């Protein structure tokens, strides 16, 4: 995890063979969006699909993280995101997004070295 109080974000990652299942959670946890990245060998990039629960906004971050994991680790990656803190201000939201990117980079480094 990283962040404090209203900017805390937790990552729970599971290796499923060569594939990755990642949960990005914070505050009142729930499922807001699920993104699936599939590495395309010929394009050397990941193609991402997303399902968003109506009224939720985690689709953008789950898509970014799934795409980055899939492309950089050359694998299939599923990212489930659910973060809710009441009445976040702009600075708190920016900190949460920054924390997610920090954790994503740490995860990629860890999985790349395993």
Phi, psi and omega in degrees: 000163172210159182096167180232144175046251188280001176241010181288137176227134177248138173249133171235115186242137178233131173272126179243085190067239176269353184270167182232135170242119182239134172251128175248114189227153176189150179064230176278099188288148182192182172255114178256327180200152176229126178241142179236120177253132178240122181291130178256108184301316183291328178269348185053043180208170179253140174259132188241136171243151182221146171236126182243136173289130181307135179088357180254159186234018181279357184297323182294313182288322179295324178292316179300313183292316179299316180298318180294315178298312182299315183290312185284329180261358178053056184212179171268131182227129175250129181237121175253125182238137176205100182230128176213118170235133181297135171048056175294142172268174185300319181294320178294317178297317178299319179295320178298314180297317177300316179298321178297318179293322177298312180295324178298314179296319177298317181296315179299316178299317180295313182291331179290331183270347180284000000 
